[in-house]
């Protein structure tokens, strides 16, 4: 589960793990007193609605209805209109978007408002975009079932450069917009806790326990018999491979900021910390199978960016 708060509208953010069957998105907010037209919640392939939006949810206060649609190649599809005033000026609301095999099921304040059949593969959506006359308290992503099951079976998408994600909570899980391919980079900035044991950065094939891991970068300050060591490994079908521990220095310190860069090259991941090369990890799994970034452990993240 990942909670984003505060949320400043207009808002664009990566969907942790991407859209997948079983995902539930909870949005708590308020319609301001001055609202006239309404607002929009969009599940998009990239950090803006164009060119591909799998779900456009648009409450229109002045028309007393909710409009649902999709966008493909920059063009809108046919609107579906649901009559009724489900959102009221000055009143808080609870909006739930539940991802089902054949549709998005949408509830407002516990009442079913719409079933919107998938017009595009649901896994296409990697970002949520919120705009218009609305105040958002928080967005909560809850991953049910085996989240990433279908996502990594899709063909790799073109590279998408997302906006930075600032101060995400840990554990942090996010879909990698566009997937991994040679030339892609992931930058991670953070601060280890004051008395850390370890933290891990995983590039993996889904959001669920037991996902294949193309790269685990496991920073161990004091964990078991490991002291100031970074362990690199992979996991396939639940089994871990041979650890790689070699390094000329240990670049992390408690309570000290770090900037980490993971570069995907054709034959290996290259990792730099604080602008210095640290390690190279040759690919043991197909690089495009990794569609999810997971960070957990004794660390506070300040920024994550996919390039």
Secondary structure by P-SEA (a helix, b strand, c coil): ccccccccccbbbbccccccccbbbbbbbbbcccccccbbbbbcccccccccccbbbbbbccccbbbbbccccccccbbbbbbcccccccbbbbbbbbbcccbbbbbcccccccccccccccccccbbbbbccccccbbbbbbccccccccccccccccccccccccccccbbbcccccccccbbbbbbbcccccccbbbbbbcccccccccccccbbbbccccccccbbbbbccccccccccccccccccccccbbbbbbbbbcccbbbbbcccccccccccccccccccbbbbbccccccccccc
